[in-house]
Amino acid sequence: MRLRPCLVILAFLLAASQAFAAGKIFPYAYNQEDLPNGLRLITIPTDFPNIVSLYIVVGTGSRNEVEPGKTGYAHLFEHLMFRGTAEYPPEKYTSTLKSAGAASNAFTTSDFTAYHTTFSKEDLPVMLSMEADRFQHLDYPEADFKTETLAVLGEYNKNSANPAQKVYETLRATGFTSHTYSHTTMGFLKDIQAMPDAYQYGREFFNRYYRPEYTTIIVAGDIDPKRVRALIDERWGNWKRGNFKAQVPAEPPQDAARRAHIDWPSETLPLMTVAWRGPAYSDDTMDTVALDAISRLGFDQNSPLYQKLVVDEQKVDSLFAGPPNNVDPEFFGVNVRVKDAKDLASIEEQIKATARSFADTPVDPKKLEVLKQHLRYEFALGLDNSESIAATVAQFVALKRTPESMNRYYDMSLKLTPADIQRVAKQVLIDKNLDVVTLTGPAKGAAK
């Protein structure tokens, strides 16, 4: 029995090496099936024994909140979904999870909401039954609805005490004037405050989006795909398809740089986000993979800028960047925490100069090749248990509704050239796309 973990790891490495040889980043075979009602099922047998991870991805996030005064509802339903049904009221739902030793939670993003549970394989039938019940028959009195809206308000207030959250919120409000990315998943404060009186609208929101055509079920682990499909047909097959589609407004091109500053009322280290309006996630163009490479080569811990600002000069204690990975066009953002506010302007210029360097000069081909191999192995080695496999698949399913997006994306990254990076940098990392948000606390020595 002590050899079992080693054998599992060896099996994983063998599968990964075979996938690499075949040009695919994802080392596991999967089945993707669509039920007649539009529900999509993805089953992924893995080499990790006894454990099953279930992810249910609903294609609704703050992006879908298109009606004025009605933001934050995707996140609210992350809460309400734990309020139970007639068959599984909250106490029974919780006790069933506890008796199974299951770990369960949920989260909301701009583009989707995900519910995830990890458990022993013998509990698969009851877990799928409980999930089917709450997705199709969620039921809660108005008093419970109001209780959860107040919990959401409390969460908003807690987040508002975090200066980094305020920078993020301000960036979205500054950079987007039409698209629903202008608000965070929490929503606008005034809309959250109005939620307790919107019980009927809450019901309507649920009926619009908690439908099979918006939902993908991912089951990864020690499973028989045919048995999983039979269980899905039994409990999810009669779920009625809806007919609502949100008309998400397109964001017009930005024609000039924008800035915002936040005066934080209490002591804090200065924060800054330097962001450029970028493209949507793509697995069939070089845009996203090129910006991903720039984020690593220009701003990760091995980059010259990081070594200068964080390690040598020690003017910054946090520096990181990330490409846009959303359904619609989003930000390429560089985030820094600075030790002294007087250095903000200089550091901003150095970040912008680093970005410009990718447009001015092709990157070293050898460095790019090393990065490409590093990213592939970093990705593959992160798939070290069934839960991480399901979680990773969920991220790509939320974007393109298929795990194959992983393979397409990393195949595209293998083809990335210095010329591709230079071209994308010239298109995206330009002044008219720029949005800068800064935050500082009270000046030292200022009168109280």
Secondary structure as GFF3:
##gff-version 3
##sequence-region A 1 448
A	DSSP	alpha_helix	4	21	.	.	.	ID=ss1
A	DSSP	beta_strand	31	34	.	.	.	ID=ss2
A	DSSP	beta_strand	40	45	.	.	.	ID=ss3
A	DSSP	beta_strand	51	58	.	.	.	ID=ss4
A	DSSP	three_ten_helix	62	64	.	.	.	ID=ss5
A	DSSP	alpha_helix	73	80	.	.	.	ID=ss6
A	DSSP	alpha_helix	90	100	.	.	.	ID=ss7
A	DSSP	beta_strand	103	108	.	.	.	ID=ss8
A	DSSP	beta_strand	113	120	.	.	.	ID=ss9
A	DSSP	three_ten_helix	121	123	.	.	.	ID=ss10
A	DSSP	alpha_helix	124	137	.	.	.	ID=ss11
A	DSSP	alpha_helix	142	160	.	.	.	ID=ss12
A	DSSP	alpha_helix	163	175	.	.	.	ID=ss13
A	DSSP	three_ten_helix	180	182	.	.	.	ID=ss14
A	DSSP	alpha_helix	189	194	.	.	.	ID=ss15
A	DSSP	three_ten_helix	195	197	.	.	.	ID=ss16
A	DSSP	alpha_helix	199	209	.	.	.	ID=ss17
A	DSSP	three_ten_helix	212	214	.	.	.	ID=ss18
A	DSSP	beta_strand	215	221	.	.	.	ID=ss19
A	DSSP	alpha_helix	225	236	.	.	.	ID=ss20
A	DSSP	beta_strand	258	263	.	.	.	ID=ss21
A	DSSP	beta_strand	271	277	.	.	.	ID=ss22
A	DSSP	alpha_helix	287	299	.	.	.	ID=ss23
A	DSSP	alpha_helix	304	306	.	.	.	ID=ss24
A	DSSP	pi_helix	307	312	.	.	.	ID=ss25
A	DSSP	beta_strand	316	322	.	.	.	ID=ss26
A	DSSP	beta_strand	331	338	.	.	.	ID=ss27
A	DSSP	three_ten_helix	341	343	.	.	.	ID=ss28
A	DSSP	alpha_helix	344	360	.	.	.	ID=ss29
A	DSSP	alpha_helix	365	381	.	.	.	ID=ss30
A	DSSP	alpha_helix	386	400	.	.	.	ID=ss31
A	DSSP	alpha_helix	404	414	.	.	.	ID=ss32
A	DSSP	alpha_helix	418	428	.	.	.	ID=ss33
A	DSSP	three_ten_helix	431	433	.	.	.	ID=ss34
A	DSSP	beta_strand	434	440	.	.	.	ID=ss35
###
